Amino acid sequence: MINRIKKAIQDRLYENCIDEYRKELRCQTDPYLLWVKQTEIYGAESIDEEEYPSLGVVYMEQCTGGFTLDDIKNEYIIFASKNGRISVRAFGEIMRYFDTHKDTNIVYPDEDVWALCEEEGDRPKADGDDELRCRTFPWTKPMWSPDTLFSFFYFGNIFAIRKSAFVDIEWLGDKDYRKNIYDFALKATELGKRAGHIEKVLFHAYRRGKNIAEIEEALMHSTDFIGVGAEYDDIRIAAMERRGIKGKMAADSATGITYPIYEAEGNPLVSIIIPSKDNPETLKQCIRSVYNHTAYKNYEIIVVDNGSSARNRIVLDSFKNECEFSYIYQPMEFNFSKMCNIGASASKGSYILFLNDDMEATEDLWLDRMLGQAALKHVGAVGAKLLYPNSTLIQHAGISNTIYGPGHKLKKMDDSVSYYYGRNRFVYDMIGVTAACLLIRRDYLKAIGGLYEGLAVAYNDVDLCFRLCTKGLYNVQRNDAVLYHHESLSRGDDMQDGEKLKRLLSEQELLYSRHKKFYHRDPFIGTLMNDGDPEYKCRWLEAYELADTTDYVEQISQGKKLPNERRMNNAIMVVTEDCKKERYVKKPYYLIKGWAYVPDMDNARYSFKLLFVNGSGQVWELPVQKRYRKDVAAILENQVNVDMTGFCCWIYEGALPNDTYDLWITAKDNCSRQRLYRNMEKQLEVK
């Protein structure tokens, strides 16, 4: 009888373990659902609209010909689409924002999609399980981005205003509410008025489809947004006139997207600076392409050579008879920043274009588009979209500051389709653009001291863009200015060479030491989407990440001394991938990550802790965060429930006494009294 009762209890405990394991695995295989679970369903307050009588809701679809703000009695107004639901958290968050930002009169939050799938049927309720079933495709909007807004209505399906600030704005009065909303947003953010951004998901847009995968695929490639297309051009042209900007709209016949081409006043001289060494044929192709495919003619070309052979110098000297350019020969170690600064110092233009020698212009208006954009006073650096030669594969569509460091989103993806709210289609404000083709005002470049010569090879363009951002300027990616980039012809691929990789990581370290506030942070894509992969996808809680450094509460505690090693079962297999101090964050912490499992057992049964043992044998223990590791599961295909073998934990400064600790891992069987131990053969020095 006792054995039957014991087995029944163990079976029930095991069922609970399996149930919890499957629930957690479902969330971890979809990082966004894990974010929803941890930050919203179980971690945020819900406040009803009725608690804020000064806040009203207007559906955008109601803003047709006769709409006016005079009809609204509330001081604060949420504009939202009927085709979705406003989060119950929205009212409190929006009012809190207006209360704490007295100088901001218009604000927009992030949003996501509430999938209504034919395969599952519609469920209108909004309890936690339903949210985890339906929520998908987060749209983490950028910080205030004036050039992006002029490209399309990136506020999306929800924004809010302080009514008293806009009572004098005349509504367009069109029968199409989309035009009225777009016209209002442009008027409301003119004359230096900025919109605020709430980095929280406060709206869920309804989307119907066969299943979530089908819905996500359609959304990923859509460009059907307010503000896109020639029907909005009159609104944009009127905005240019109000702002005193000369320009016109030009349409892309293939996509139907229209782009502003601003006029740079006074036909200014553009100095094209091309660093190069011992690459004469590629350089000649670059210069020829500029002469053959540049409608804007007021430019000079300056080649800066850091030590080509005598033979190649003769080749270039002869090439001057075909294409005119200035030639500066100054032998030295390769330093891209220094070469660009030398060229800029010798130039005469009021605008500077840095251009790699392996670039190839292919269409005539690329420089007109970039120059007009750079002529706007709020704009810092301007970049072009770069494709791999004779293809539609993307090499550069702006720089993003990802969790792995600065990188190129969408790299090697096909430009024949749009990605994630037109990131390769629309004009976008970005944290950075590549100096392979970068245009900037001469006075702005001079004001920040040129390119930083301490970054000789990599990240010098990112450093430049970071400094421009810090000055309040906007770096702009013109996806309608397209060139070919014969990438890596100049100096090879850093990632394929051990020494170059070491130098690359060293320069990344230097970059972040100069710009600590941008460490792992990009306000133009949001923390939720700065995954290091080329795709735009949610990266919440990768194996090495802290969930939320502001709210995390450590569970570190004094533990019992280790048992005698002869009594230990060392069955745990463990690999430690990181054991280091994370810097450039508001509150530094020690990060430990890796993966561990118990061979030939069902790993859903086990919970793990890290143990920190000092020289006196004192022990501190900390539960680990389990993480989904698809890569590990693939190599442990004969083991049971090892999808979440990954672990990570973090210890803030001051949580452990200064000392050197041996690291151990322990696994507790939640269906029995068994406990396993293993020395991780790593030490953590806390000081």
N, C-alpha and C positions, 0 to 999 in steps of 0.2 A: 504493500500500500504506500509506504513512504517513498519508494522508488518511483511509483507511478505519479505521485504528487510532484515529486522533484522533477521528473521528466516533463510533466504538463507545464510547470512553471518555466522550465528552461525553453520549452517549445514556444510558450507565449512571449518570453523575452526575445527569442530569436525572431519571431514574426515582427515584433516591434522594431528590432534592429534593421530587418530587411525593408520594412515600410519606410522608416526614416532615411535609410540609405537611398532608396529609389526616389523619394521626394527630393532629397538634396541633389542627387545626380541629375534629375530632370532640370532643376534650376541651373546647375553648374554647366550643363551642356548648352544652355542658352544664357550667356552672361547677363543679358538684359533682365531676364526674369529674376535672376539672383539679386540684381540691383533693386528691382521692384519689391521683392520680398524683404530685403534688409533695410531699405531706406523709406519705404512708403507703407506697405501693408502692416508691418510690425514696428515701424519706427517713426511715424509722423502723425500729427494731430489732424483731425478733421473738423472744420468749422463751417457751419451752414451760412448761406447767403443772408438769411434773415438777421443774423447778428451784426450786419453792417448795412444799416438803412441808407447810408449815404452812397452806397455802391449799387449801381444798376447794371443790367445786362441788356445789350442790344444785339440781335442777330444780324450778321452782315447782310444776309439776304433781304433784310427789311430796308437797307440803305439805298433805295432806288430814287427815282426822280424827285419826289416830294420830301425826302428826308432832310431834317435840319436838327441841329443840336438844341435849338430852342424848345423843341418838344419834349426834351428829357429833363426831368426835375432833379435827378441825382447829380451830385458834384463829381463823382467818380463813375466811369462807364467802362464796362468790359464789352468789347466787340468780339463776338465769337461766331463761328459757323454753326448753322443748324445741324450740319451733317457730322455730328460728334457730340461728345459730352464734356462739360467743364468739370475738372476735378473738384471734389469737395474741399480740397486744400487750397484752391485757387483764391478764394475770397480773402482769406486771412493773409496769404502770402502777398497778394497785390496791395492790400491796404497797408501791410507792414512796410512794403517797399516805398510807397508814397509817403508814409509817415517819416521814414528815415532818409529820404532823398527829396528834400524840399525843392531843389532846383531842377528836378526831372519831372516832366509832365506827360510823358508817354513811355510805356514799358511793354515788353513782350516776354513771355516765358517760353520754355521748351515744350515740346509736345511729342506724342507718339501715336500709334495706330491701334484701334480696337478692332480686331479682325472678326468679321462675321462670316464664318465659313459654311458653305453648303454641306460639307461632309459631316459637320457636327450640329448644325442647326443654330439658330440665333438664341442667345440667352441675354435678356435685358438686364438681369441683376448684376450687381457690382460687388459681390463679396470677394474675399481674398482668393479662393480657389478659382473663381471665374476670371479674376484679373490675371492670375498666373496662366490661365488657359488662353486668354484673348489678347493680352498686351504684347506689342511687337514694334519693331522698326522705329526706334527713338530718333527724333529730329533735334539734335542739340545745336541750337542756333548760335551764330557767332556773336561776340560783343558788338556794340554799335558799329555798323559797317555802312557808311554812306554810299560807297560805290556799288556794293552788293545790292542795296535797296534801289538804286537807280537802274540796276539790271533786272531785278524782279522783286516781288513783294515777299521778302524772306521772313517777315513777321509771322506768316503762315495763317493758321486758323484762329488765332487769338492774340489780342493786344488790349491794352487798357489806357485810358487817358484821364487827366485832370481837366474836367470840362471847362472851368473858368479860363484856362490858358488858351483855349481855341475858339471862343465864341465869335471872334471876328473873322475866322476863316470861312470863306464862301465855298460851299459844297458845289461840286461840278454839276450835279443835277441830271446826270445821264440815266437812262432807263436801265443800264447795266450796273448793278451794284458793285461789281468788281472794279470797274473804272472809277467809280466814286471813292471807293476805299483806297485805291492806289493813289489817286490824285490827292486825297486828304493826307495820306502818310507822307508824301513828298512835301506838301505845304507845311505840315506840322513839324518837320525836321529841318527846315531851312534856316538860314542866317545863324548858323552855329548851334542850333538846338539839337541836342543829342537824345536819342532814345535809350532807355535803360534796358538791361537784360536780366531776367530772373533765371538763374541756372537750375530750374526745377521743372519737371514735367507736369504741366497744369491743364493739359487738354488732351483728349483722346479722339482722334478723327476716325469715323467709321469708314471701313473699306470692306467691300464684299468680294468674295472669290471662292474658288473650289476648296482651297486650303491656305494655310498661312504662307507656305512656300511660294504659291502662285501670287498671293497678294504682295509679298515682299519683293519678288522679282519685278512685278509691274511698277511698283513704287521706285525701286532702285533706278530705273531707266526713264522715269517720267520727266517731262519738262512742262507739264500743263499746270502752270502756276499763274496767279494774278501778276500782271506786269510783263508777261512773256508774249512777244509777237507785235506785229506792226499796228494792231488796233490800239495799242497804248502809246504809240509814238507821238501823237499830238500832245499827250499829257507830259511826256518827257521834254519835248521841244518847248512847251510853255514854261516848264520848270527851268530850263536853260536860260530862257529870256528873263525870267524873274531874278535869276542869280547872276545875270550879266555875263554869261558864258556863251561864246560863239561855238557852234557845232551843228552837226546834222546826224540823222540816224541812217544806218546802213544795214540792209537785210542780208542774211545768209540764206541763199535760195534752197540749200539742202535741208536746213533745219527749221526755217521760218523764224529763227531768233534774230532780233534786231539789236544792233550795238551802237552806242554813241561814239562818234568820231569828233573829238573836240579840236578846236583850232588853236594852235599855239601862236599867240600874238607876235607879230613882227618877223615871221619867217626866221627863227633863231638858228644859229649854227649848232649842229650836233657833232661832237668829237667822238669818233668810234675808236676805242682803244682795244688793240688785239695783242695780247701777250703770246709769244711763239718762240720756239727753238727747234731747229733741225726738222722742220715739218713743212718743207716748201710746197709740195704738191697740194696738201690739204689746205694750207694757208692761201694758196692761189685760188683754189676752188671757192673758199670763203669770200675773198675779196671780189672775185668775178661775180659771185651771186649777189653781192651787195650792189654792184654797179648795174647788174642786169635786172634786178627785181626790187628796186626801191623807187617808188614814185616821188618821195620827198628827196629833193636834190641838194639841199644846203647842208652838206656834211663834209667832214674831213676824216681820213683814216690814218691812224698812227699805229705802226707795228713796233712793239717793244720786244727786243730779242736779247735773251740773257746768255747767249754764247753759242750760236750756230757755227758750224764748220765754215772754213773759208770758201769751200765749194758751194755750199748752200747760200752763202751771202752773195756770191756772184749770181746765182740763179735768181735771187730776189731782186738784186740790183737791175738785172735785165728785165724783170717783170714790171718794173716801174714804167717802162715804155708802153706797156699795154694798159695798166691801171695805175693811176696816180695815188701815191700814199707816202707818208713820212716814215722814216725808218730810224729807230733809236737802237743802237747796238751797245749793250753794257753787260759784259761777261760777269756772271755771279751765280751762286747757288740758286736753284729755283725757289722763288718766293712770289707767288701770284699777287699777293697784296702789294708788295713793293713795286712790281712791274706795272701794275695798274696805276699806282700813285705816281710813278715816273711819267707814264703816258699822260695822265691827267694834268700834271704840272706843266708839261710841254704843249698842252692843247690850248686852243683859242675859243672853243665853243662854250655857250652858256648852258648846254646840256652835255652830259657825259654818258656814252653807251659803252659798257664793258662787254666784249664779245669774244668768246673762245675762238681759237683758230680752226676748230672743227665744226663750226656752224655753217649752215647753208640756207640762205634766204630763198624762198620759193614762190612768194606772192607779193605783189607790189605795195600794198598798203600797210605792211607790218610796222614800219617806222612811223607813219602818220598816226596810227592808232596808239602806239606807245608814247609818242611825243605829246600828243594832245592830252593824254591822261597825266603824264608827268607835269604838264603845265598847270594843273590844278593845284592851288596853294596848299591844300591839306594832304597832298600825295607825296610820299617819300620815294621809294624805289618802285619801278614798274617792270614786270617780267612778261615773257611771251610763253605760249605753249610750244613745247619742243617735242617733236616726234622722231622716232628712229628712222633713218633714211629709207626712202622709197617704201614706206609702210604707213599703216595707220596706228601703230603701237606708240603709246605715250611714254616719253622719257621724263617730261616735267610738266606739271600743271599746278605749280606753286609748291612751296616748302611748308611742311607741317612739323610742328615740334612734338614728336611722338614720345611714347614711353621709352623707346630705345634711343632717342636722340633725334635731331633734325633729319628729316627724310622726305622723299618724294612719294606722295600718295598717287595711286593709279599707275605706278611705273610698270611698263610692259603690258598694260591692259589696252584693249582695242578702243580707239577713239571713235569708232563708227557708231557707238551708242553713248548715251549720257549716263552719268553715275551720280548717285546720292545728291539729289537736289541740284543737278547741273554743275557739279564741281569742275567738270572739264568743258562746260559749255558757256556759262555766264561769266561776266566780269565779277571777280571776287576780291574783296579785301583779304589779305593773308598775313600771317606773321612773317613770312619771308618769300623771296623769289630768288632764283639762281643767278649768279653772276656770269653764267655761260651766255646770258643775254639779259642785261640789266641796265635800265636807263634811269638817270637821276639828274636833278638840277645841279649845276655846278656849285651854286652857293650853298645848297643843303649838304653836299658832299664835303665842301670846305669847312662848314660849320661844325661838323662832327669829326673832323680830322682825317678824312679819307679812310681807306681800308686799314685795319689794324694789322701791322706787319709782323706781330707776334704769332699770328696764324698764317703760316707760310703757304700751306697747301689746301687744307680743308676748313670749312666753316667760317671762312673770312666773309663770305657773302651773308651768312646767317648772322654773324656778329654785327655787320653793317645794318642789317634789317632790324635786329634787336634794338640797336641804338636809335634808329629812326622811330621805332615804336615808342621807345622811352621818351622821345621828344614830342610825342603826340601826333606824329605823322602816320599815314596809312600806306602800307605796301600793297600794290595792286597787281593781280594776275589777269592779264588780258588774254583770254582764251580764244579771241578772234584774231590774234597776231600769231601766226604759226610759222615755225622754221624747222628744218631738219638739224638734228644734233648727231654727228658721227662720234658718239660718246666713247671715251677711253682711248682714242687714237693718240692723244697727246702724251699720256703718262700711265696708261694701264689701269686696271681695276684694283683699288686698294684692298678689297676684301679677299683677293686671291693671293696676297703676298703677306707673309707673317710680319715682316718689318714695317710694311706700309700700314697694316692693320694696327700694329702697336702705336705707330705715329698718329693714326686716325683717332684712336681712343684717347691718346694724350692730348690732342687738340680739342677733342670734345670736352675733356675735363677742364681745359683752360677756358673754353667758351663759357661753360656754366659757372666757373669761378668768377668770371666777369659779369655774368647776368644771372644771379642766383634766383631772381623772382621768376625766371622762365624755365627753371629746372622741372622737366616733366610736365610743363604746363603750356597750353596753347589756347588763348582766349578766343581764337577764331574757329576752333572746332570743338572745344569743350573737353573736359577730362574724360567723359564717358566714351568718346570716339577716337581718342588718340592712340589707338593700337598701332603697333609698329609695322603691321602688314600693309601691302599696297591698297587693299580694299578698305572702304569705309565701313567698319563694323564695330560693334560694341566690344570693349575690352575690359569691362568691369571685373576687378578682382582676378587678375592673372596670378600665377602662383607666387610671385615675389612681391605682390602689392599690399599695401596697407589699405584697408577698406575706406576709412575716413579718419584722417589724422586729427580732426577736431573733436570727434565724439568717441573715439576708441578708448575703452577702459581696460587697462591691463588686468589680467587675472593671475599675475605672478604671485607666488606665495612660498613661504618656507615649507620645505618638504621633509619627509623622513630620510634618515641616512640610508645609503644603498645597502642592500643585503650583501652578505658574503658572496664574493664572485663565484665561489664553488657551487653555490646554491642557485645561481642565475641560469635561466634558459636563454641562450643567446640566439634564438631562432629568428629574430627580426632581421630582415635585410634592409639596409639603409644606404642611401647615397645623398651626401650633402653637397649641394650645388653652390650655395652662397652662405657666407658667414662674415658679415662686414657691417660697417657703419654707413648709414645713408645720410648724406649731407645735402645742403642746398634746399632744405625743407624748413618750415617754420619751427618745428620741434624735432631735432635730430633723434634718430633711433637706430638701434642695431637690428639688422635683418638676417634671419636664418631661414633658408628654404632648401627643399630637396624632395625626395620621395622615399617612402618606406612601406613595407608590407610584411605579412607573416606567411611564409611559404606553405603551400599545401593546406591552407585553412581558408574559411570564408571570411574575407577581410571586412565584410559588413558588420561583423561582430565586435570589432575592436575600436577603441578610442585611444588616441596617442597623446603623450605629453613629452615635452623636452625637459630634461633635467640639467641644471647648472651646478657643478660640483667644484668647490674651491679646494685649495691645498689642505685645508683642515678637515675636509670631508663634509662640510656643511652643504646642504642641498636646497636649491630653489627650483620650483617646478612651474611650468606654463603650458596649458593646453594648446595644441596646434590647431590651426585652421586647415581643414582638409580641402584639397583642390583637385579638380578634374584634370587628369593627365592622360590625354588620348595617346600620346607618344609612348608613355610607359605601358599602358594597357596593351598596346600593339605588340610589345616584345615579351609580355607576360601572358600570352594567349591561353596557356594551360592553367593559369591561376584563377581563383574565384573572386569576383567583385573587387577588382583592382583598378577600376576606372578612376577612383578618387584616392590614388596612392600619394598624390602630391601633398606637401605640407608647407606651411610657412608660419612664422611668428615674428613678432617684433617687440623690442624692449626699449622703452624710452630712456634717455639719459636720466640717471638718478634712481631708477627702479631697482637696480642691483648695486651693491657696494662695489667700489673700485677693487678689482682683483682680476686674476686670470682663472678662467673656469674651463674644466673639462666638460664636454657636451655628451650627454647620454640621451637615449630615447627609450621610453617605456610604453608598452601596449597593454591595455586592460581589456580582457574578454568580458563583455557586458552580459554574457549568458552563464558565466561561472566565476570562480574566484581566481582564475589564472591571471598572472601578471608576468610579462616578459620584459627583459632589459637588453640593451645593446650599447656598447661604447661607440660613439660616432667618430672617434679618432680625430676630433677637431677641438680647437681651443678658441674661446672668445675672451679677448682682453678688453675689459671695461675700465675706462679712465676718463 
